[in-house]
Amino acid sequence: MTTDPRPFPGTPLGDTIAAVRPRDAAAERAARERLARMTKPPGSLGVLEDVAAQLAGIAGECPAPLPTPVAVAVFAADHGVHAQRVTPWPQEVTAQMVANFARGGAVVNAFAAQLGADVVVVDVGVATSYAVEPTDRLLSRKVRYGTADLAVGPAMTVEEARRAVEVGIEVALALAADHGCLVTGDMGITNTTASAALICAFTGADPAAATGRGTGVDDPTLARKVAVVTRAVARVGERPTTPERALAALAEVGGLEHAALAGFVLGAAAARVPVLLDGVIAGSAALVAAALCPPAMQHALAGHVSAEPGHAVALRALGLRPLLGLDLRLGEGTGALLAAPLVAGAARALQDVATFDSAGVTQKSG
Amino acid sequence: MTTDPRPFPGTPLGDTIAAVRPRDAAAERAARERLARMTKPPGSLGVLEDVAAQLAGIAGECPAPLPTPVAVAVFAADHGVHAQRVTPWPQEVTAQMVANFARGGAVVNAFAAQLGADVVVVDVGVATSYAVEPTDRLLSRKVRYGTADLAVGPAMTVEEARRAVEVGIEVALALAADHGCLVTGDMGITNTTASAALICAFTGADPAAATGRGTGVDDPTLARKVAVVTRAVARVGERPTTPERALAALAEVGGLEHAALAGFVLGAAAARVPVLLDGVIAGSAALVAAALCPPAMQHALAGHVSAEPGHAVALRALGLRPLLGLDLRLGEGTGALLAAPLVAGAARALQDVATFDSAGVTQKSG
């Protein structure tokens, strides 16, 4: 039995997967060599030396261009599993927050304003109406009005999942044309439930260990949430390791914003632009992206590790070390946005810092 | 027996200590109340909610002004304990790096350029000459040409220690006039040895546990370093808890840049400007500042925790949670500079984010 080397032929998803390349090993080696000659003790920049080398590998040149300007795409969608009473928040809050993002009133807007980053909101499946009109900063790309209830059946069709993935690809490619760093953002009441289901489906984790309190649910609600995740994951069966089965698992237990985020990661990788992952929603979507196209994850960095327990499970499975750990559990892209200056600093150091030779600084003996 | 409520009367140090006030509890409460009404789940900004409240308490108003622009002061000095072969780096590297800072070639310059921060280098005790002239960005405030060897006797006189502390105060007050956030920086070959001695003297920690490899020393060098720290700390005796004994301990086993950094923290606190602490050098100096003037530490934040083991010991003793943990061990102010955008983000969120009422977003039920 042979696997088709080109999954999803004739689709934007298939074309994007085919376009993704691994990082450039020569550029990465050149970065490591330059880091060793810079006027600082060897290795003293810790994790940022790995980041600097990764950026060179992504860009295919050393030093890498600065990962600026930064754009965060906030993918918004609703979830049929809301009917299972797994959250105390009304579903309308997704649409209300879309309006809040559009007016610049949310935390992601404040962080973006402080950092000079752009915010784009993408409605990929909001269930209710909102009181603002689409603009070039609020894109209407609705695939359906919220998913079906993943507790009782598939959240969406495989075709819908692919279309939502392709929304993410489209947004990433457009933003990559004039941005040096893409940041994942998300909004969707109940989306930590779908995230936990994806994490369990793609890693084999125990639903009790990977399902968390999200925006703050009580014990009975958490118990319902774990039961829902357990039932949903059972329908997926064994861990999806091929692109086709990954897309099917996404359709079965995921969300429309998860699908779009998986596509966003693929699009960034195809465009050779670093993508900073936010919290548990992005982490679960990245598991899908990794199964759709393993080399795509070489272009991703984990902005932070959130307080939601499934996030650490996902990051371990992805082999990503988070840059920040601030007990954030907000989503919207907030944690990843805060990590963007660290990534830019690593790139700037690789570009600017003098070497021992050029600066006339003596190296240590022995 | 009564303690003089005004230590060091008639000196800039005494005046500064007298000027330091605790944080404003009312402003801090107002910040907590606003954070609870902002359009986000309660507590979802994690550590940054504490930062936002602290900034309001420091400024005495809610929301606090943005902690910008940022200035990092790099205090440079040499150490007589270099004679004990506790580092593989020649002492001249301190002066060479001062020239590198002045020319903009060091990592601290790269990070500052990326963040739009100002860098000021302060020679408070460099032992050898450097090939650049003083400017308003390279201040000559030399108290002496390096300390004496703390392995065999006092590193400096108490009078010299006080003068170096007052250099730090002067620099902090000058920078606070036109900056919203001060960042500690340091350069001094062998200064992790003096830092370990201060940490052990002020916390009672075991020299074997608090002394690290600094810029990367081998096992025999580390053993010599621990032995030197053990001998030096024995001369200090019991933990210094009064301002006078803190200054004496600083003079006995500290460094001139440690003294200046302690003063820098006091000056920032007196000016009600937040001060971001860098690594183990700043952490050990902050222990001195805390003993000189306990309320001063209410105005400090720990930018990161470094790979040097004594740093975590110091932060625990100070009750500070570091914002970053990236295995940095460079100094210069690099780790604290990277944390500055997080602090600014917290302040910006407190200023900008809409409340549930104002944005028309429904709160969770129950």
Interface residues (C-beta under 8 A of the other chain):
Chain A: M38 T39 K40 P41 P42 G43 S44 L45 G46 V47 L48 L66 T87 P88 W89 P90 E92 V93 Q96 M97 A99 N100 R103 G104 G105 A106 V107 N109 A110 F111 A113 Q114 L115 A131 T215 G216 D218 A307 L323 L324 G325 L326 D327 L328 R329 L330 T334 L337 L338 P341 L342 A344 G345 R348 A349 Q351 D352 V353 A354 S358 A359 G360 V361 T362 K364 S365 G366
Chain B: M38 T39 K40 P41 P42 G43 S44 L45 G46 V47 L48 L66 T87 P88 W89 P90 E92 V93 Q96 M97 A99 N100 R103 G104 G105 A106 V107 N109 A110 F111 A113 Q114 L115 A131 T215 G216 D218 A307 L323 L324 G325 L326 D327 L328 R329 L330 T334 L337 L338 P341 L342 A344 G345 R348 A349 Q351 D352 V353 A354 S358 A359 G360 V361 T362 K364 S365 G366
